[in-house]
């Protein structure tokens, strides 16, 4: 018997024992796994956590080294680079901070898409499992009532462990989902801290007391 056939038989047995609630939880687990791998691909593509060139650009800007900052920013593949470039090119505009923050927030929102689904699965999967257990217990006691004086203890034990199966499946879906969501959220928190620090450095660098560059020098530095 091949692995696929063995896996198929195992799933069919679980579905027969757990009923529609287990089937729903298995479907939810497949959806959750799909979202997880998609978010991994999205984070990888966006360069989440890979901001070395961007951080060097921020440090150079803080030292008032505009040319080096521009070079490092051009070399950066970070998804935050466009927002930082806007801040560097228009740092003298007093009303631009809200616009730059909105640009960064738009990129954060794209990366955080799907988090609410993961949060819902982490919260609802145990409840679905408990719901299945309650239905199973009702069926087990109904069977006992129907048996009358011919009560078989194994009948009750069998009904209880089958009923508890749905709770186990619900927890098996919810726990890894909660861990994955916490990991994603911690990554995004670090991204937000980096963006806030970078924006603060660009708009108020420690080298700001030095003589500012002329508009022509700024355009040359950024290749305008």
C-alpha positions in Angstrom: 0.0 0.0 0.0 1.4 3.4 -1.0 1.8 6.3 1.4 -1.0 8.2 -0.4 -3.4 5.4 0.0 -2.5 4.9 3.6 -2.9 8.6 4.3 -6.3 8.6 2.5 -7.6 5.7 4.6 -6.4 7.4 7.8 -8.2 10.6 6.9 -11.4 8.7 6.0 -11.3 6.9 9.3 -10.9 10.2 11.2 -13.8 11.7 9.2 -16.0 8.7 9.9 -15.3 9.0 13.6 -15.4 12.8 13.9 -18.1 13.6 11.5 -18.7 17.0 9.8 -17.0 19.0 12.5 -13.7 17.2 11.9 -14.1 17.6 8.2 -14.6 21.3 8.6 -11.5 21.5 10.9 -9.4 19.7 8.3 -10.6 22.1 5.6 -9.7 25.0 7.9 -6.2 23.6 8.6 -5.6 23.3 4.8 -6.6 26.9 4.3 -4.4 28.0 7.3 -1.4 26.1 5.8 -2.0 27.8 2.5 -2.1 31.3 4.1 1.1 30.4 6.1 3.1 29.5 3.0 1.8 32.5 1.1 2.8 34.9 3.9 6.3 33.3 4.0 6.6 33.8 0.2 5.3 37.4 0.6 7.7 38.2 3.4 10.6 36.7 1.5 9.7 38.7 -1.6 9.3 42.0 0.2 12.6 41.5 2.1 11.2 41.6 5.6 14.1 41.6 8.0 16.6 42.3 5.3 17.3 46.0 5.8 21.1 46.2 6.0 21.5 48.7 3.1 18.6 50.7 4.4 20.1 50.9 7.9 23.4 52.0 6.5 21.5 54.7 4.6 19.9 55.9 7.8 23.2 55.9 9.7 24.9 57.9 6.8 22.0 60.3 6.8 22.4 60.8 10.6 26.0 61.6 10.0 25.0 64.2 7.5 26.6 62.1 4.7 23.9 62.7 2.1 25.8 61.1 -0.8 26.5 57.9 1.0 22.9 57.8 2.2 21.6 58.1 -1.3 24.0 55.4 -2.6 23.0 52.9 0.2 19.3 53.7 -0.4 19.6 53.0 -4.1 21.3 49.7 -3.3 18.5 48.7 -0.9 15.8 46.2 -2.0 13.7 46.8 1.1 10.0 47.5 0.5 10.4 50.6 2.8 13.0 52.2 0.5 10.5 54.2 -1.5 9.0 55.8 1.7 12.4 56.6 3.0 13.5 58.1 -0.3 10.4 60.3 -0.2 11.4 61.5 3.3 15.0 62.2 2.3 14.0 64.1 -0.9 11.3 66.2 0.8 12.6 66.5 4.4 12.1 70.2 4.4 8.4 69.9 3.8 6.7 70.5 7.2 3.5 68.8 6.3 4.9 65.6 4.7 5.3 63.4 7.7 1.7 62.2 7.6 2.0 61.4 3.9 5.3 59.4 4.5 3.7 57.5 7.5 0.7 56.7 5.3 3.0 55.3 2.6 4.7 53.1 5.1 1.4 52.0 6.7 0.1 51.0 3.3 3.0 48.6 2.9 2.5 47.2 6.4 -1.1 46.6 5.6 -0.2 44.6 2.6 2.1 42.4 4.6 -0.4 42.0 7.4 -3.2 40.9 5.1 -4.4 37.5 6.3 -3.4 38.0 10.0 -7.1 38.4 10.9 -7.9 35.1 9.3 -5.2 33.3 11.3 -6.4 35.0 14.4 -9.9 33.8 13.8 -8.8 30.3 13.2 -6.7 30.3 16.4 -9.8 31.4 18.4 -12.5 29.5 16.7 -10.9 26.1 16.1 -11.0 25.0 19.8 -14.6 26.2 19.9 -15.5 24.1 16.9 -13.7 21.1 18.5 -15.7 21.6 21.7 -18.9 21.9 19.7 -18.2 18.6 18.1 -17.4 17.1 21.5 -20.8 18.3 22.9 -22.6 16.8 19.9 -20.7 13.5 20.4 -21.5 13.4 24.0 -25.2 14.0 23.3 -25.1 11.1 20.8 -23.3 8.8 23.3 -25.9 9.4 26.1 -28.7 9.0 23.6 -27.3 5.6 22.7 -27.1 4.8 26.5 -30.7 5.8 26.9 -31.8 3.7 24.0 -30.0 0.7 25.4 -32.1 0.8 28.6 -31.2 -1.8 31.1 -28.8 -3.4 28.7 -26.1 -0.8 29.3 -22.6 -1.7 28.1 -19.8 0.4 29.7 -17.8 0.0 26.5 -20.6 1.8 24.6 -20.2 4.9 26.8 -16.4 4.8 26.7 -16.4 4.4 23.0 -18.8 7.3 22.5 -16.7 9.6 24.8 -13.4 9.0 23.1 -14.9 9.6 19.7 -16.5 12.8 21.0 -13.2 14.0 22.4 -11.6 13.5 19.1 -13.0 16.7 17.7 -11.6 18.7 20.6 -8.2 17.2 20.0 -8.4 18.1 16.3 -9.5 21.6 17.1 -6.6 22.1 19.5 -4.2 20.6 16.9 -5.3 23.2 14.4 -5.4 26.2 16.8 -2.1 25.8 18.6 0.3 25.9 15.6 -1.9 28.7 14.1 -1.5 30.8 17.2 2.3 30.2 17.2 2.6 31.2 13.5 0.5 34.3 14.0 2.6 35.4 17.0 5.8 35.0 14.9 4.4 37.0 12.0 3.2 39.7 14.4 6.6 39.9 16.1 8.3 40.3 12.7 5.9 43.2 11.7 6.4 44.9 15.1 10.2 44.9 14.4 9.5 46.4 11.0 7.3 49.2 12.4 10.0 50.0 15.0 12.6 50.2 12.2 10.4 52.5 10.1 9.6 54.8 13.0 13.2 55.1 13.9 14.3 55.7 10.3 11.7 58.3 9.8 12.7 60.1 13.0 16.4 60.1 12.0 15.7 61.4 8.5 13.5 64.2 9.6 15.6 65.2 12.6 19.2 64.0 12.1 21.9 64.7 14.7 23.9 66.4 11.9 21.0 68.8 11.3 22.9 71.6 13.0 25.4 71.5 10.2 25.0 73.8 7.2 22.2 72.4 5.0 22.8 71.5 1.4 21.4 73.6 -1.4 18.5 72.3 -3.5 20.9 71.8 -6.4 23.2 69.6 -4.3 20.2 67.6 -3.1 19.1 66.9 -6.7 22.6 65.8 -7.6 22.9 63.5 -4.6 19.6 61.7 -5.5 20.2 61.6 -9.2 17.4 64.0 -10.0 
